[in-house]
């Protein structure tokens, strides 16, 4: 008689749609914490013990301590394209596969980026606040004038999937897209050095992963190089921008405006930004469409099932 191998156990840090959960439960024991409260590091470490799989979200601290507590872990599947919440180097040392959810969220994030660009340059949220406060006195020739996009330059920092998808939509608005050269020096015609991009772009949009090299890439020095009429948009990771420096640049009118979807210490925001009219503040909505979130969860589950069933992961990092 062949002994049945025990069912693997998977920890889910968040509830997922029951149809996807059912696929996981068909082959695994699944633990989902009660309620919607995020698990902190000690609790994550405690719960991951004895599990073969962990399905995490981008706010879960999958630190070396958590990975060490998961002595039986084979796979960590992050429901996010970013994976700066996971100590990937430590996972690699421990032989744990880490996966993310690229591609499926590219268009949603690119669309949100354009929503932020348009909102910032046409002062939409500023206008909506005036309307809601009952302060709108009617149409006038000079009320809330914004910046037209046609003929302007879009500077894209990060030439990955999302950066390219954002750039691909630029011609629809009559904009010319340029990318920051990865090597620092331009080798192709649509690439500029970071400095050249900063001084010449009208809208600068960030699509780089958060690494030691990109932390505070946009600091006081970078902001001071931007045109006074330019806008900064961030849908990547908060710490790519030095938020205090951004507040300074907006206060001093060194740049015209900014639109942010991500922050250095989410959900906290530098208080000064909250009071400013020339900054659009979104609550980390880049991938937040029904279609994309469903696809992200599906992909994370497929990654876990692949590894636990001895197949190669679909999207390892
Ligand atoms: C969202 O921020 C993601 O990384 O998926």
Boltz pocket constraint, residues with backbone or C-beta under 6 A from the ligand:
constraints:
  - pocket:
      binder: B
      contacts: [[A, 58], [A, 79], [A, 80], [A, 81], [A, 82], [A, 83], [A, 101], [A, 105], [A, 235], [A, 236], [A, 286], [A, 287]]
      max_distance: 6.0
